[in-house]
Each structure stands twice: as C-alpha cells, then as structure tokens.
Amino acid sequence: MGVADDDPAATSRVPANQTLTLGALLELLCEIPRSVAERGTSMPLISVTRLRVRSWGLVPQFAVESLKSARQAERSAGFLGGRLLRNPNNVFRTMTAWNDEAAMNAFRSAGAHGRVMRKLLTWCDEAAVVHWNQESRELPSWQDSHLRMVKEGRPSKVNHPSPDQTSNRMPAPEPSRIELTLKAPLRK
C-alpha cells in the first residue's frame, strides 16, 4: 500500500490510468501529511461499562441520569459514538468510543456524568469497566466487548456488592429491545 492509499482524498484527485508529473506528485505528497495530522495519530479509545442497579426503586432515577449522561457524551469534545444496552435484572451496559483517553476522562468527571458517578456506589451492587485502544473507531459487538470485559476488565467499587460482584462473575449481554445509539457531535 502506498502513502496515497492511506488518504482517500489524495487518491480521489488522481483519475485511474493517468500519469502524474513529478511536480503534481510532489504536491500530492506534501498534502498527505497535513491530512494525516488532521485525523490525528492516536488510536481511538473504547470504554465499556457494566452496571447492575440493586433495586427496582432506583431504576427510574438511574434511567433519567443515564439519559442526561448520554446527551452530555453526544456534546463532548472527542466523542466518536456509543451505545447503551438494557438487560434483564436491572443490568445496564455502555460502550463509547473517544479520540483519546484525555477526552474520555474529561467527560467522565464533568457535568451530569460526574455527578451520577458518585451515586453509583450506593445505587449499584455490580459494576465493572474495561478500556482499550483500537485502530478502528467502530464499536465492537456487545459479545466481543463482553469477552474483553471478562478477560481485561476490572470491578468498580460498590457499597453493597452482590455475590456476582464479589466473585467477579459477569453474565454475557443478551439481545434487547432497549438499545440506544449515541451519535458523535457534528463539527463545523
């Protein structure tokens, strides 16, 4: 693969079967580093969480706060996309993609998400998280993210751990009618 193959904009300027002059080739090669720099050189960060709300009475408030956090993510700098999944037994999963760890950390500790994180200690009896970098900004399947969670994830602190939390047992995600896709903000 040539350098121009990495930049769709660069390859689209050269019609097939056309010979480039040396000057045109040099001009094209000078444009490629700028377009690579605009995309950034870091690989996207994927963040996956699994939370179990310990009581049905806490689910409505959790749901409202989750939607506020989702809207915050969609407006956050560095957010590339995400999904939320509701499973039986009050289990909620999140999967988000970020430009880098700094963007994810800025979101995590600010606004609605920062406020609700402190409540999760008492609201949840199971919590786990896993992060990794990957070349693609596309989100993996729920099953693939679960395998990563089981292999590399870590439990989060909760004040009322369930037996599954204590033994670090995480049931696999189940297909659900309740799944929300989060969109990255449109940048001008």
Long-range contacts (C-beta under 8 A, 24 or more apart in sequence): 3-29, 3-32, 4-28, 4-29, 4-32, 6-32, 6-36, 7-31, 7-32, 7-35, 7-36, 9-35, 10-35, 40-99, 40-100, 42-99, 42-100, 42-133, 43-133, 43-134, 43-135, 44-80, 44-97, 44-98, 44-99, 44-100, 44-133, 44-134, 44-135, 44-136, 44-137, 45-97, 45-98, 45-99, 45-100, 45-101, 45-103, 45-104, 45-131, 45-132, 45-133, 46-95, 46-96, 46-97, 46-98, 46-131, 46-132, 46-133, 46-134, 46-139, 46-140, 46-145, 47-94, 47-95, 47-96, 47-97, 47-98, 47-104, 47-129, 47-130, 47-131, 48-93, 48-94, 48-95, 48-96, 48-129, 48-130, 48-131, 48-145, 48-148, 48-149, 48-153, 49-93, 49-94, 49-127, 49-128, 49-129, 49-156, 50-91, 50-92, 50-93, 50-126, 50-127, 50-128, 50-129, 50-149, 50-153, 50-170, 51-91, 51-92, 51-93, 51-94, 51-120, 51-124, 51-126, 51-127, 52-89, 52-90, 52-91, 52-92, 52-124, 52-125, 52-126, 52-127, 52-162, 52-164, 52-165, 53-90, 53-92, 53-123, 53-124, 54-90, 54-123, 54-124, 54-125, 54-160, 54-162, 55-90, 56-90, 58-123, 59-90, 61-123, 62-92, 62-123, 65-112, 65-115, 65-116, 65-119, 66-92, 66-116, 68-112, 68-116, 69-111, 69-112, 69-113, 69-116, 70-180, 70-182, 71-112, 72-107, 72-110, 72-111, 72-112, 72-113, 73-107, 73-113, 73-182, 74-182, 74-183, 74-184, 74-185, 75-185, 76-103, 76-106, 76-107, 76-185, 77-103, 77-106, 78-102, 78-103, 78-104, 78-106, 78-107, 79-103, 79-107, 79-182, 79-184, 79-185, 80-137, 80-184, 81-137, 81-139, 81-181, 81-182, 81-183, 81-184, 82-139, 82-181, 82-182, 83-139, 83-142, 83-179, 83-180, 83-181, 83-182, 84-179, 84-180, 84-182, 85-142, 85-173, 85-176, 85-178, 85-179, 86-176, 86-178, 86-179, 87-173, 87-174, 87-176, 88-174, 91-126, 91-171, 93-142, 93-145, 93-173, 95-139, 95-140, 95-142, 95-145, 96-139, 96-182, 97-137, 97-138, 97-139, 101-131, 104-131, 120-156, 120-158, 121-157, 121-158, 121-159, 122-159, 122-160, 124-158, 125-158, 125-160, 125-161, 125-162, 125-165, 126-158, 126-161, 126-162, 126-164, 126-165, 126-170, 127-155, 127-156, 127-157, 127-158, 127-165, 128-153, 128-154, 128-155, 128-156, 128-168, 128-170, 129-153, 129-154, 129-156, 130-154, 142-173, 143-172, 143-173, 145-173, 146-170, 146-172, 146-173
